[in-house]
Amino acid sequence: MIKIYGIKNCDSVRKAIKHFKEFDIPYEFVDFRETAVTDNTVGKWLEHTDIKTLFNTRGTTYRTLKLKELNLSDEDKQLWLAKENMLIKRPVITFGNEIIVGYNKDKYLDKLPKTKDNYGEF
C-alpha cells in the first residue's frame, strides 16, 4: 500500500492527494499531527533518500526554532525530524522500496506503479 505522510492543510500534500485520486491510485494518508513519525521511520526513509531532501529548511518551524544558527550535523537533523515532524519536507510518499519527497507530478507518473497490484509495502 502506498502511504502519503504529511499534514492535511499543506498545499503540496493536497496536490499529491488530488493526483492519487485523479489516477485512482489507492493510498493511506498518515497525518503527522495525529500519528508522529518515529526516529525508526525517519531512519528507513534515509536509506532511500538523503537528509538534505528530507529536512525542510524553508518552513516556519525551521525558522521559529532558529535551527540554522545551530549548524546541525546530519545526525542531529535526523533526531530533529523525529522530535519535530513539521521539519519533514512534505509530502513523503512510500511504496515498495521507493520514496518520493515533495510534490512532483512527473516523478509520480514515472515512479509510481501503473497497476494496483504493484504497490507493495515499504
Biopython code that builds the backbone (N, CA, C, O; Angstrom):
import numpy as np
from Bio.PDB.StructureBuilder import StructureBuilder

atoms = [
    (1, "MET", "N", (0.846, -1.187, 0.000)),
    (1, "MET", "CA", (0.000, 0.000, 0.000)),
    (1, "MET", "C", (0.887, 1.244, 0.000)),
    (1, "MET", "O", (1.865, 1.325, 0.743)),
    (2, "ILE", "N", (0.541, 2.180, -0.817)),
    (2, "ILE", "CA", (1.239, 3.459, -0.848)),
    (2, "ILE", "C", (0.810, 4.273, 0.371)),
    (2, "ILE", "O", (-0.369, 4.315, 0.721)),
    (3, "LYS", "N", (1.778, 4.915, 1.006)),
    (3, "LYS", "CA", (1.472, 5.801, 2.129)),
    (3, "LYS", "C", (1.902, 7.211, 1.764)),
    (3, "LYS", "O", (2.977, 7.434, 1.206)),
    (4, "ILE", "N", (1.036, 8.151, 2.093)),
    (4, "ILE", "CA", (1.348, 9.567, 1.942)),
    (4, "ILE", "C", (1.433, 10.145, 3.346)),
    (4, "ILE", "O", (0.453, 10.131, 4.091)),
    (5, "TYR", "N", (2.610, 10.653, 3.704)),
    (5, "TYR", "CA", (2.825, 11.274, 5.009)),
    (5, "TYR", "C", (2.805, 12.784, 4.833)),
    (5, "TYR", "O", (3.383, 13.312, 3.884)),
    (6, "GLY", "N", (2.143, 13.472, 5.743)),
    (6, "GLY", "CA", (2.096, 14.928, 5.685)),
    (6, "GLY", "C", (1.073, 15.483, 6.651)),
    (6, "GLY", "O", (0.731, 14.846, 7.647)),
    (7, "ILE", "N", (0.593, 16.665, 6.353)),
    (7, "ILE", "CA", (-0.482, 17.277, 7.132)),
    (7, "ILE", "C", (-1.576, 17.714, 6.166)),
    (7, "ILE", "O", (-1.307, 18.082, 5.023)),
    (8, "LYS", "N", (-2.803, 17.666, 6.644)),
    (8, "LYS", "CA", (-3.966, 17.901, 5.782)),
    (8, "LYS", "C", (-3.999, 19.271, 5.125)),
    (8, "LYS", "O", (-4.482, 19.402, 4.000)),
    (9, "ASN", "N", (-3.496, 20.290, 5.802)),
    (9, "ASN", "CA", (-3.635, 21.646, 5.269)),
    (9, "ASN", "C", (-2.429, 22.107, 4.457)),
    (9, "ASN", "O", (-2.334, 23.286, 4.117)),
    (10, "CYS", "N", (-1.505, 21.198, 4.138)),
    (10, "CYS", "CA", (-0.332, 21.541, 3.330)),
    (10, "CYS", "C", (-0.708, 21.493, 1.845)),
    (10, "CYS", "O", (-1.269, 20.504, 1.375)),
    (11, "ASP", "N", (-0.396, 22.561, 1.116)),
    (11, "ASP", "CA", (-0.735, 22.628, -0.310)),
    (11, "ASP", "C", (-0.109, 21.490, -1.106)),
    (11, "ASP", "O", (-0.769, 20.899, -1.961)),
    (12, "SER", "N", (1.149, 21.177, -0.837)),
    (12, "SER", "CA", (1.829, 20.101, -1.565)),
    (12, "SER", "C", (1.181, 18.748, -1.298)),
    (12, "SER", "O", (1.059, 17.927, -2.207)),
    (13, "VAL", "N", (0.772, 18.515, -0.076)),
    (13, "VAL", "CA", (0.093, 17.269, 0.281)),
    (13, "VAL", "C", (-1.256, 17.206, -0.425)),
    (13, "VAL", "O", (-1.632, 16.161, -0.955)),
    (14, "ARG", "N", (-1.980, 18.312, -0.434)),
    (14, "ARG", "CA", (-3.284, 18.334, -1.117)),
    (14, "ARG", "C", (-3.134, 18.049, -2.605)),
    (14, "ARG", "O", (-3.946, 17.328, -3.185)),
    (15, "LYS", "N", (-2.089, 18.617, -3.232)),
    (15, "LYS", "CA", (-1.834, 18.350, -4.655)),
    (15, "LYS", "C", (-1.532, 16.869, -4.885)),
    (15, "LYS", "O", (-2.010, 16.280, -5.855)),
    (16, "ALA", "N", (-0.747, 16.274, -4.004)),
    (16, "ALA", "CA", (-0.410, 14.855, -4.138)),
    (16, "ALA", "C", (-1.666, 13.995, -4.015)),
    (16, "ALA", "O", (-1.883, 13.087, -4.817)),
    (17, "ILE", "N", (-2.482, 14.282, -3.021)),
    (17, "ILE", "CA", (-3.716, 13.516, -2.823)),
    (17, "ILE", "C", (-4.637, 13.680, -4.036)),
    (17, "ILE", "O", (-5.258, 12.711, -4.475)),
    (18, "LYS", "N", (-4.727, 14.871, -4.566)),
    (18, "LYS", "CA", (-5.532, 15.106, -5.761)),
    (18, "LYS", "C", (-5.026, 14.243, -6.920)),
    (18, "LYS", "O", (-5.823, 13.643, -7.642)),
    (19, "HIS", "N", (-3.709, 14.180, -7.095)),
    (19, "HIS", "CA", (-3.111, 13.358, -8.150)),
    (19, "HIS", "C", (-3.501, 11.886, -7.962)),
    (19, "HIS", "O", (-3.900, 11.220, -8.918)),
    (20, "PHE", "N", (-3.384, 11.387, -6.739)),
    (20, "PHE", "CA", (-3.707, 9.991, -6.467)),
    (20, "PHE", "C", (-5.174, 9.703, -6.758)),
    (20, "PHE", "O", (-5.505, 8.660, -7.322)),
    (21, "LYS", "N", (-6.043, 10.616, -6.378)),
    (21, "LYS", "CA", (-7.470, 10.431, -6.649)),
    (21, "LYS", "C", (-7.757, 10.502, -8.146)),
    (21, "LYS", "O", (-8.553, 9.722, -8.668)),
    (22, "GLU", "N", (-7.110, 11.434, -8.830)),
    (22, "GLU", "CA", (-7.309, 11.599, -10.276)),
    (22, "GLU", "C", (-6.941, 10.329, -11.038)),
    (22, "GLU", "O", (-7.608, 9.971, -12.009)),
    (23, "PHE", "N", (-5.873, 9.642, -10.596)),
    (23, "PHE", "CA", (-5.420, 8.434, -11.275)),
    (23, "PHE", "C", (-5.918, 7.162, -10.591)),
    (23, "PHE", "O", (-5.447, 6.066, -10.897)),
    (24, "ASP", "N", (-6.868, 7.304, -9.666)),
    (24, "ASP", "CA", (-7.479, 6.171, -8.976)),
    (24, "ASP", "C", (-6.419, 5.264, -8.338)),
    (24, "ASP", "O", (-6.481, 4.039, -8.449)),
    (25, "ILE", "N", (-5.452, 5.889, -7.671)),
    (25, "ILE", "CA", (-4.373, 5.152, -7.004)),
    (25, "ILE", "C", (-4.719, 5.053, -5.515)),
    (25, "ILE", "O", (-4.856, 6.077, -4.845)),
    (26, "PRO", "N", (-4.860, 3.840, -4.996)),
    (26, "PRO", "CA", (-5.171, 3.694, -3.568)),
    (26, "PRO", "C", (-3.978, 4.114, -2.713)),
    (26, "PRO", "O", (-2.824, 3.900, -3.086)),
    (27, "TYR", "N", (-4.271, 4.707, -1.573)),
    (27, "TYR", "CA", (-3.210, 5.166, -0.676)),
    (27, "TYR", "C", (-3.746, 5.222, 0.743)),
    (27, "TYR", "O", (-4.955, 5.219, 0.976)),
    (28, "GLU", "N", (-2.813, 5.274, 1.686)),
    (28, "GLU", "CA", (-3.143, 5.504, 3.094)),
    (28, "GLU", "C", (-2.508, 6.832, 3.472)),
    (28, "GLU", "O", (-1.322, 7.046, 3.221)),
    (29, "PHE", "N", (-3.280, 7.719, 4.068)),
    (29, "PHE", "CA", (-2.750, 9.012, 4.483)),
    (29, "PHE", "C", (-2.368, 8.956, 5.950)),
    (29, "PHE", "O", (-3.164, 8.528, 6.786)),
    (30, "VAL", "N", (-1.148, 9.388, 6.271)),
    (30, "VAL", "CA", (-0.669, 9.449, 7.650)),
    (30, "VAL", "C", (-0.403, 10.915, 7.984)),
    (30, "VAL", "O", (0.512, 11.534, 7.441)),
    (31, "ASP", "N", (-1.214, 11.452, 8.880)),
    (31, "ASP", "CA", (-1.103, 12.846, 9.284)),
    (31, "ASP", "C", (-0.100, 12.965, 10.429)),
    (31, "ASP", "O", (-0.293, 12.371, 11.490)),
    (32, "PHE", "N", (0.968, 13.731, 10.215)),
    (32, "PHE", "CA", (1.996, 13.934, 11.231)),
    (32, "PHE", "C", (1.402, 14.399, 12.560)),
    (32, "PHE", "O", (1.899, 14.041, 13.627)),
    (33, "ARG", "N", (0.361, 15.180, 12.489)),
    (33, "ARG", "CA", (-0.193, 15.756, 13.720)),
    (33, "ARG", "C", (-0.973, 14.729, 14.536)),
    (33, "ARG", "O", (-1.149, 14.888, 15.744)),
    (34, "GLU", "N", (-1.438, 13.676, 13.869)),
    (34, "GLU", "CA", (-2.200, 12.637, 14.569)),
    (34, "GLU", "C", (-1.352, 11.419, 14.909)),
    (34, "GLU", "O", (-1.549, 10.788, 15.947)),
    (35, "THR", "N", (-0.413, 11.094, 14.036)),
    (35, "THR", "CA", (0.461, 9.940, 14.222)),
    (35, "THR", "C", (1.896, 10.394, 13.996)),
    (35, "THR", "O", (2.310, 10.628, 12.861)),
    (36, "ALA", "N", (2.635, 10.515, 15.061)),
    (36, "ALA", "CA", (4.011, 11.007, 14.954)),
    (36, "ALA", "C", (4.882, 10.022, 14.185)),
    (36, "ALA", "O", (4.735, 8.807, 14.317)),
    (37, "VAL", "N", (5.780, 10.559, 13.390)),
    (37, "VAL", "CA", (6.767, 9.762, 12.678)),
    (37, "VAL", "C", (7.941, 9.541, 13.629)),
    (37, "VAL", "O", (8.470, 10.491, 14.206)),
    (38, "THR", "N", (8.340, 8.285, 13.784)),
    (38, "THR", "CA", (9.392, 7.935, 14.734)),
    (38, "THR", "C", (10.788, 8.044, 14.115)),
    (38, "THR", "O", (10.940, 8.160, 12.899)),
    (39, "ASP", "N", (11.782, 8.004, 14.968)),
    (39, "ASP", "CA", (13.170, 8.014, 14.507)),
    (39, "ASP", "C", (13.449, 6.785, 13.635)),
    (39, "ASP", "O", (14.204, 6.863, 12.666)),
    (40, "ASN", "N", (12.836, 5.654, 13.986)),
    (40, "ASN", "CA", (12.996, 4.426, 13.203)),
    (40, "ASN", "C", (12.481, 4.627, 11.772)),
    (40, "ASN", "O", (13.136, 4.222, 10.811)),
    (41, "THR", "N", (11.323, 5.245, 11.637)),
    (41, "THR", "CA", (10.746, 5.504, 10.316)),
    (41, "THR", "C", (11.616, 6.481, 9.536)),
    (41, "THR", "O", (11.883, 6.270, 8.353)),
    (42, "VAL", "N", (12.055, 7.539, 10.189)),
    (42, "VAL", "CA", (12.945, 8.508, 9.529)),
    (42, "VAL", "C", (14.212, 7.793, 9.060)),
    (42, "VAL", "O", (14.694, 8.045, 7.956)),
    (43, "GLY", "N", (14.747, 6.911, 9.885)),
    (43, "GLY", "CA", (15.939, 6.141, 9.521)),
    (43, "GLY", "C", (15.718, 5.295, 8.275)),
    (43, "GLY", "O", (16.586, 5.224, 7.405)),
    (44, "LYS", "N", (14.556, 4.653, 8.189)),
    (44, "LYS", "CA", (14.221, 3.855, 6.993)),
    (44, "LYS", "C", (14.155, 4.750, 5.758)),
    (44, "LYS", "O", (14.649, 4.388, 4.690)),
    (45, "TRP", "N", (13.540, 5.917, 5.914)),
    (45, "TRP", "CA", (13.445, 6.836, 4.775)),
    (45, "TRP", "C", (14.829, 7.250, 4.302)),
    (45, "TRP", "O", (15.081, 7.362, 3.102)),
    (46, "LEU", "N", (15.722, 7.477, 5.257)),
    (46, "LEU", "CA", (17.065, 7.944, 4.915)),
    (46, "LEU", "C", (17.917, 6.861, 4.240)),
    (46, "LEU", "O", (19.000, 7.154, 3.733)),
    (47, "GLU", "N", (17.443, 5.633, 4.232)),
    (47, "GLU", "CA", (18.100, 4.587, 3.457)),
    (47, "GLU", "C", (17.810, 4.777, 1.965)),
    (47, "GLU", "O", (18.504, 4.219, 1.115)),
    (48, "HIS", "N", (16.776, 5.573, 1.654)),
    (48, "HIS", "CA", (16.322, 5.730, 0.268)),
    (48, "HIS", "C", (16.385, 7.163, -0.245)),
    (48, "HIS", "O", (16.153, 7.413, -1.428)),
    (49, "THR", "N", (16.697, 8.098, 0.635)),
    (49, "THR", "CA", (16.858, 9.500, 0.238)),
    (49, "THR", "C", (17.861, 10.145, 1.182)),
    (49, "THR", "O", (18.233, 9.553, 2.195)),
    (50, "ASP", "N", (18.293, 11.337, 0.861)),
    (50, "ASP", "CA", (19.286, 11.967, 1.735)),
    (50, "ASP", "C", (18.634, 12.977, 2.680)),
    (50, "ASP", "O", (17.508, 13.423, 2.460)),
    (51, "ILE", "N", (19.356, 13.319, 3.717)),
    (51, "ILE", "CA", (18.837, 14.221, 4.750)),
    (51, "ILE", "C", (18.528, 15.596, 4.176)),
    (51, "ILE", "O", (17.587, 16.256, 4.617)),
    (52, "LYS", "N", (19.307, 16.027, 3.203)),
    (52, "LYS", "CA", (19.087, 17.348, 2.603)),
    (52, "LYS", "C", (17.722, 17.423, 1.917)),
    (52, "LYS", "O", (17.067, 18.465, 1.939)),
    (53, "THR", "N", (17.301, 16.317, 1.311)),
    (53, "THR", "CA", (15.989, 16.260, 0.653)),
    (53, "THR", "C", (14.868, 16.210, 1.680)),
    (53, "THR", "O", (13.831, 16.848, 1.498)),
    (54, "LEU", "N", (15.065, 15.465, 2.746)),
    (54, "LEU", "CA", (14.003, 15.221, 3.728)),
    (54, "LEU", "C", (13.830, 16.362, 4.733)),
    (54, "LEU", "O", (12.726, 16.590, 5.229)),
    (55, "PHE", "N", (14.901, 17.070, 5.031)),
    (55, "PHE", "CA", (14.881, 18.107, 6.065)),
    (55, "PHE", "C", (14.456, 19.442, 5.447)),
    (55, "PHE", "O", (15.146, 19.986, 4.585)),
    (56, "ASN", "N", (13.325, 19.954, 5.896)),
    (56, "ASN", "CA", (12.753, 21.180, 5.330)),
    (56, "ASN", "C", (13.344, 22.419, 6.004)),
    (56, "ASN", "O", (13.012, 22.744, 7.144)),
    (57, "THR", "N", (14.214, 23.093, 5.280)),
    (57, "THR", "CA", (14.826, 24.315, 5.813)),
    (57, "THR", "C", (14.070, 25.569, 5.386)),
    (57, "THR", "O", (14.465, 26.682, 5.733)),
    (58, "ARG", "N", (12.989, 25.393, 4.638)),
    (58, "ARG", "CA", (12.248, 26.558, 4.137)),
    (58, "ARG", "C", (10.985, 26.853, 4.945)),
    (58, "ARG", "O", (10.316, 27.859, 4.707)),
    (59, "GLY", "N", (10.662, 25.990, 5.888)),
    (59, "GLY", "CA", (9.407, 26.139, 6.611)),
    (59, "GLY", "C", (9.487, 27.041, 7.828)),
    (59, "GLY", "O", (10.567, 27.416, 8.286)),
    (60, "THR", "N", (8.326, 27.373, 8.331)),
    (60, "THR", "CA", (8.188, 28.228, 9.509)),
    (60, "THR", "C", (8.823, 27.582, 10.748)),
    (60, "THR", "O", (9.465, 28.259, 11.551)),
    (61, "THR", "N", (8.636, 26.276, 10.890)),
    (61, "THR", "CA", (9.167, 25.590, 12.071)),
    (61, "THR", "C", (10.685, 25.729, 12.146)),
    (61, "THR", "O", (11.231, 25.984, 13.220)),
    (62, "TYR", "N", (11.360, 25.565, 11.031)),
    (62, "TYR", "CA", (12.818, 25.690, 10.977)),
    (62, "TYR", "C", (13.252, 27.083, 11.415)),
    (62, "TYR", "O", (14.194, 27.238, 12.193)),
    (63, "ARG", "N", (12.558, 28.088, 10.907)),
    (63, "ARG", "CA", (12.910, 29.470, 11.268)),
    (63, "ARG", "C", (12.569, 29.770, 12.726)),
    (63, "ARG", "O", (13.351, 30.412, 13.427)),
    (64, "THR", "N", (11.423, 29.316, 13.175)),
    (64, "THR", "CA", (10.990, 29.577, 14.548)),
    (64, "THR", "C", (11.947, 28.957, 15.571)),
    (64, "THR", "O", (12.253, 29.565, 16.597)),
    (65, "LEU", "N", (12.409, 27.748, 15.279)),
    (65, "LEU", "CA", (13.325, 27.068, 16.195)),
    (65, "LEU", "C", (14.773, 27.564, 16.062)),
    (65, "LEU", "O", (15.648, 27.174, 16.835)),
    (66, "LYS", "N", (15.004, 28.423, 15.074)),
    (66, "LYS", "CA", (16.327, 29.002, 14.825)),
    (66, "LYS", "C", (17.396, 27.915, 14.670)),
    (66, "LYS", "O", (18.489, 28.018, 15.227)),
    (67, "LEU", "N", (17.063, 26.882, 13.912)),
    (67, "LEU", "CA", (17.970, 25.749, 13.749)),
    (67, "LEU", "C", (19.168, 26.077, 12.868)),
    (67, "LEU", "O", (20.214, 25.438, 12.982)),
    (68, "LYS", "N", (19.027, 27.057, 11.999)),
    (68, "LYS", "CA", (20.159, 27.436, 11.150)),
    (68, "LYS", "C", (21.346, 27.861, 12.008)),
    (68, "LYS", "O", (22.498, 27.575, 11.683)),
    (69, "GLU", "N", (21.051, 28.536, 13.086)),
    (69, "GLU", "CA", (22.102, 29.034, 13.975)),
    (69, "GLU", "C", (22.869, 27.901, 14.676)),
    (69, "GLU", "O", (23.999, 28.097, 15.123)),
    (70, "LEU", "N", (22.249, 26.718, 14.768)),
    (70, "LEU", "CA", (22.867, 25.601, 15.479)),
    (70, "LEU", "C", (23.854, 24.820, 14.618)),
    (70, "LEU", "O", (24.620, 24.006, 15.135)),
    (71, "ASN", "N", (23.840, 25.065, 13.290)),
    (71, "ASN", "CA", (24.760, 24.379, 12.371)),
    (71, "ASN", "C", (24.719, 22.865, 12.626)),
    (71, "ASN", "O", (25.736, 22.260, 12.966)),
    (72, "LEU", "N", (23.544, 22.264, 12.459)),
    (72, "LEU", "CA", (23.303, 20.868, 12.796)),
    (72, "LEU", "C", (24.047, 19.895, 11.892)),
    (72, "LEU", "O", (24.190, 20.129, 10.692)),
    (73, "SER", "N", (24.519, 18.798, 12.485)),
    (73, "SER", "CA", (25.088, 17.692, 11.705)),
    (73, "SER", "C", (23.929, 16.892, 11.116)),
    (73, "SER", "O", (22.776, 17.106, 11.489)),
    (74, "ASP", "N", (24.226, 15.981, 10.210)),
    (74, "ASP", "CA", (23.175, 15.146, 9.623)),
    (74, "ASP", "C", (22.502, 14.288, 10.693)),
    (74, "ASP", "O", (21.291, 14.072, 10.636)),
    (75, "GLU", "N", (23.261, 13.802, 11.657)),
    (75, "GLU", "CA", (22.701, 13.000, 12.748)),
    (75, "GLU", "C", (21.755, 13.844, 13.602)),
    (75, "GLU", "O", (20.684, 13.386, 14.000)),
    (76, "ASP", "N", (22.164, 15.072, 13.874)),
    (76, "ASP", "CA", (21.301, 15.982, 14.638)),
    (76, "ASP", "C", (20.010, 16.266, 13.876)),
    (76, "ASP", "O", (18.930, 16.305, 14.466)),
    (77, "LYS", "N", (20.124, 16.461, 12.577)),
    (77, "LYS", "CA", (18.931, 16.723, 11.760)),
    (77, "LYS", "C", (17.974, 15.544, 11.824)),
    (77, "LYS", "O", (16.762, 15.736, 11.924)),
    (78, "GLN", "N", (18.501, 14.331, 11.766)),
    (78, "GLN", "CA", (17.640, 13.150, 11.852)),
    (78, "GLN", "C", (16.892, 13.124, 13.182)),
    (78, "GLN", "O", (15.697, 12.829, 13.220)),
    (79, "LEU", "N", (17.595, 13.434, 14.275)),
    (79, "LEU", "CA", (16.946, 13.475, 15.587)),
    (79, "LEU", "C", (15.858, 14.550, 15.633)),
    (79, "LEU", "O", (14.789, 14.332, 16.204)),
    (80, "TRP", "N", (16.135, 15.705, 15.034)),
    (80, "TRP", "CA", (15.143, 16.774, 14.990)),
    (80, "TRP", "C", (13.917, 16.367, 14.171)),
    (80, "TRP", "O", (12.795, 16.718, 14.536)),
    (81, "LEU", "N", (14.110, 15.637, 13.076)),
    (81, "LEU", "CA", (12.977, 15.198, 12.258)),
    (81, "LEU", "C", (12.020, 14.331, 13.065)),
    (81, "LEU", "O", (10.802, 14.460, 12.945)),
    (82, "ALA", "N", (12.576, 13.447, 13.888)),
    (82, "ALA", "CA", (11.736, 12.581, 14.718)),
    (82, "ALA", "C", (11.091, 13.345, 15.859)),
    (82, "ALA", "O", (9.962, 13.051, 16.254)),
    (83, "LYS", "N", (11.814, 14.332, 16.390)),
    (83, "LYS", "CA", (11.303, 15.121, 17.519)),
    (83, "LYS", "C", (10.265, 16.143, 17.061)),
    (83, "LYS", "O", (9.290, 16.400, 17.768)),
    (84, "GLU", "N", (10.469, 16.718, 15.895)),
    (84, "GLU", "CA", (9.587, 17.771, 15.376)),
    (84, "GLU", "C", (9.243, 17.449, 13.918)),
    (84, "GLU", "O", (9.921, 17.885, 12.988)),
    (85, "ASN", "N", (8.167, 16.671, 13.751)),
    (85, "ASN", "CA", (7.787, 16.187, 12.416)),
    (85, "ASN", "C", (7.488, 17.291, 11.409)),
    (85, "ASN", "O", (7.514, 17.052, 10.202)),
    (86, "MET", "N", (7.209, 18.477, 11.889)),
    (86, "MET", "CA", (6.920, 19.573, 10.958)),
    (86, "MET", "C", (8.172, 20.013, 10.190)),
    (86, "MET", "O", (8.078, 20.819, 9.265)),
    (87, "LEU", "N", (9.333, 19.491, 10.566)),
    (87, "LEU", "CA", (10.567, 19.772, 9.831)),
    (87, "LEU", "C", (10.744, 18.858, 8.617)),
    (87, "LEU", "O", (11.661, 19.051, 7.819)),
    (88, "ILE", "N", (9.867, 17.866, 8.482)),
    (88, "ILE", "CA", (9.938, 16.932, 7.356)),
    (88, "ILE", "C", (9.313, 17.586, 6.120)),
    (88, "ILE", "O", (8.194, 18.097, 6.171)),
    (89, "LYS", "N", (10.045, 17.560, 5.029)),
    (89, "LYS", "CA", (9.511, 18.102, 3.779)),
    (89, "LYS", "C", (8.335, 17.236, 3.356)),
    (89, "LYS", "O", (8.388, 16.009, 3.443)),
    (90, "ARG", "N", (7.281, 17.883, 2.902)),
    (90, "ARG", "CA", (6.039, 17.176, 2.601)),
    (90, "ARG", "C", (5.665, 17.286, 1.122)),
    (90, "ARG", "O", (6.040, 18.227, 0.423)),
    (91, "PRO", "N", (4.910, 16.282, 0.683)),
    (91, "PRO", "CA", (4.612, 15.001, 1.320)),
    (91, "PRO", "C", (5.772, 14.027, 1.179)),
    (91, "PRO", "O", (6.655, 14.202, 0.339)),
    (92, "VAL", "N", (5.750, 13.001, 2.016)),
    (92, "VAL", "CA", (6.643, 11.865, 1.855)),
    (92, "VAL", "C", (5.763, 10.709, 1.396)),
    (92, "VAL", "O", (4.801, 10.342, 2.070)),
    (93, "ILE", "N", (6.102, 10.144, 0.248)),
    (93, "ILE", "CA", (5.316, 9.053, -0.319)),
    (93, "ILE", "C", (6.192, 7.813, -0.346)),
    (93, "ILE", "O", (7.285, 7.826, -0.913)),
    (94, "THR", "N", (5.701, 6.728, 0.278)),
    (94, "THR", "CA", (6.450, 5.483, 0.322)),
    (94, "THR", "C", (5.657, 4.376, -0.355)),
    (94, "THR", "O", (4.436, 4.289, -0.224)),
    (95, "PHE", "N", (6.388, 3.529, -1.087)),
    (95, "PHE", "CA", (5.789, 2.351, -1.722)),
    (95, "PHE", "C", (6.916, 1.408, -2.116)),
    (95, "PHE", "O", (7.963, 1.842, -2.597)),
    (96, "GLY", "N", (6.691, 0.101, -1.907)),
    (96, "GLY", "CA", (7.760, -0.853, -2.188)),
    (96, "GLY", "C", (9.015, -0.408, -1.454)),
    (96, "GLY", "O", (8.969, -0.143, -0.252)),
    (97, "ASN", "N", (10.127, -0.323, -2.159)),
    (97, "ASN", "CA", (11.378, 0.188, -1.586)),
    (97, "ASN", "C", (11.681, 1.577, -2.107)),
    (97, "ASN", "O", (12.842, 1.981, -2.170)),
    (98, "GLU", "N", (10.656, 2.302, -2.476)),
    (98, "GLU", "CA", (10.808, 3.638, -3.063)),
    (98, "GLU", "C", (10.273, 4.699, -2.114)),
    (98, "GLU", "O", (9.411, 4.440, -1.274)),
    (99, "ILE", "N", (10.808, 5.891, -2.273)),
    (99, "ILE", "CA", (10.319, 7.048, -1.531)),
    (99, "ILE", "C", (10.394, 8.263, -2.460)),
    (99, "ILE", "O", (11.366, 8.450, -3.192)),
    (100, "ILE", "N", (9.360, 9.065, -2.408)),
    (100, "ILE", "CA", (9.347, 10.335, -3.135)),
    (100, "ILE", "C", (9.057, 11.415, -2.104)),
    (100, "ILE", "O", (8.080, 11.333, -1.360)),
    (101, "VAL", "N", (9.923, 12.438, -2.066)),
    (101, "VAL", "CA", (9.759, 13.523, -1.101)),
    (101, "VAL", "C", (9.371, 14.784, -1.865)),
    (101, "VAL", "O", (10.037, 15.174, -2.824)),
    (102, "GLY", "N", (8.282, 15.417, -1.424)),
    (102, "GLY", "CA", (7.806, 16.628, -2.070)),
    (102, "GLY", "C", (6.840, 16.310, -3.194)),
    (102, "GLY", "O", (6.779, 15.181, -3.681)),
    (103, "TYR", "N", (6.087, 17.320, -3.600)),
    (103, "TYR", "CA", (5.152, 17.139, -4.707)),
    (103, "TYR", "C", (5.903, 17.271, -6.025)),
    (103, "TYR", "O", (6.544, 18.287, -6.293)),
    (104, "ASN", "N", (5.811, 16.223, -6.845)),
    (104, "ASN", "CA", (6.458, 16.236, -8.149)),
    (104, "ASN", "C", (5.666, 15.316, -9.076)),
    (104, "ASN", "O", (5.891, 14.106, -9.098)),
    (105, "LYS", "N", (4.748, 15.890, -9.834)),
    (105, "LYS", "CA", (3.849, 15.104, -10.677)),
    (105, "LYS", "C", (4.627, 14.239, -11.671)),
    (105, "LYS", "O", (4.253, 13.092, -11.911)),
    (106, "ASP", "N", (5.701, 14.773, -12.248)),
    (106, "ASP", "CA", (6.489, 13.990, -13.203)),
    (106, "ASP", "C", (7.090, 12.751, -12.545)),
    (106, "ASP", "O", (7.089, 11.671, -13.135)),
    (107, "LYS", "N", (7.606, 12.905, -11.316)),
    (107, "LYS", "CA", (8.147, 11.744, -10.599)),
    (107, "LYS", "C", (7.046, 10.739, -10.301)),
    (107, "LYS", "O", (7.257, 9.530, -10.402)),
    (108, "TYR", "N", (5.868, 11.240, -9.932)),
    (108, "TYR", "CA", (4.753, 10.337, -9.647)),
    (108, "TYR", "C", (4.430, 9.513, -10.882)),
    (108, "TYR", "O", (4.272, 8.295, -10.796)),
    (109, "LEU", "N", (4.331, 10.174, -12.032)),
    (109, "LEU", "CA", (3.998, 9.475, -13.278)),
    (109, "LEU", "C", (5.094, 8.482, -13.664)),
    (109, "LEU", "O", (4.811, 7.413, -14.206)),
    (110, "ASP", "N", (6.333, 8.841, -13.384)),
    (110, "ASP", "CA", (7.459, 7.990, -13.760)),
    (110, "ASP", "C", (7.660, 6.822, -12.797)),
    (110, "ASP", "O", (7.899, 5.696, -13.234)),
    (111, "LYS", "N", (7.563, 7.080, -11.486)),
    (111, "LYS", "CA", (7.970, 6.076, -10.499)),
    (111, "LYS", "C", (6.838, 5.240, -9.919)),
    (111, "LYS", "O", (7.048, 4.085, -9.547)),
    (112, "LEU", "N", (5.647, 5.808, -9.840)),
    (112, "LEU", "CA", (4.563, 5.060, -9.205)),
    (112, "LEU", "C", (4.128, 3.904, -10.090)),
    (112, "LEU", "O", (4.076, 4.032, -11.314)),
    (113, "PRO", "N", (3.815, 2.766, -9.461)),
    (113, "PRO", "CA", (3.351, 1.612, -10.233)),
    (113, "PRO", "C", (2.103, 1.965, -11.055)),
    (113, "PRO", "O", (1.264, 2.763, -10.637)),
    (114, "LYS", "N", (2.014, 1.352, -12.218)),
    (114, "LYS", "CA", (0.900, 1.654, -13.127)),
    (114, "LYS", "C", (-0.331, 0.804, -12.843)),
    (114, "LYS", "O", (-1.428, 1.131, -13.294)),
    (115, "THR", "N", (-0.157, -0.296, -12.092)),
    (115, "THR", "CA", (-1.296, -1.141, -11.759)),
    (115, "THR", "C", (-1.420, -1.258, -10.256)),
    (115, "THR", "O", (-0.436, -1.128, -9.527)),
    (116, "LYS", "N", (-2.622, -1.501, -9.801)),
    (116, "LYS", "CA", (-2.887, -1.592, -8.365)),
    (116, "LYS", "C", (-2.196, -2.787, -7.715)),
    (116, "LYS", "O", (-2.036, -2.816, -6.495)),
    (117, "ASP", "N", (-1.781, -3.779, -8.516)),
    (117, "ASP", "CA", (-1.155, -4.982, -7.974)),
    (117, "ASP", "C", (0.316, -4.763, -7.625)),
    (117, "ASP", "O", (0.914, -5.631, -6.989)),
    (118, "ASN", "N", (0.919, -3.648, -8.012)),
    (118, "ASN", "CA", (2.354, -3.464, -7.865)),
    (118, "ASN", "C", (2.763, -2.468, -6.792)),
    (118, "ASN", "O", (3.860, -1.916, -6.875)),
    (119, "TYR", "N", (1.939, -2.217, -5.799)),
    (119, "TYR", "CA", (2.267, -1.171, -4.833)),
    (119, "TYR", "C", (3.191, -1.633, -3.723)),
    (119, "TYR", "O", (4.065, -0.867, -3.316)),
    (120, "GLY", "N", (3.042, -2.842, -3.217)),
    (120, "GLY", "CA", (3.966, -3.393, -2.230)),
    (120, "GLY", "C", (4.002, -2.611, -0.927)),
    (120, "GLY", "O", (3.343, -1.582, -0.780)),
    (121, "GLU", "N", (4.780, -3.116, 0.005)),
    (121, "GLU", "CA", (4.959, -2.473, 1.321)),
    (121, "GLU", "C", (6.308, -1.799, 1.364)),
    (121, "GLU", "O", (7.258, -2.237, 0.714)),
    (122, "PHE", "N", (6.388, -0.737, 2.129)),
    (122, "PHE", "CA", (7.660, -0.031, 2.310)),
    (122, "PHE", "C", (8.333, -0.585, 3.541)),
    (122, "PHE", "O", (9.425, -0.144, 3.899)),
]
sb = StructureBuilder()
sb.init_structure("model")
sb.init_model(0)
sb.init_chain("A")
sb.init_seg("    ")
for serial, (resi, resn, name, xyz) in enumerate(atoms, 1):
    if name == "N":
        sb.init_residue(resn, " ", resi, " ")
    sb.init_atom(name, np.array(xyz, "f"), 0.0, 1.0, " ", f" {name:<3s}", serial, name[0])
structure = sb.get_structure()
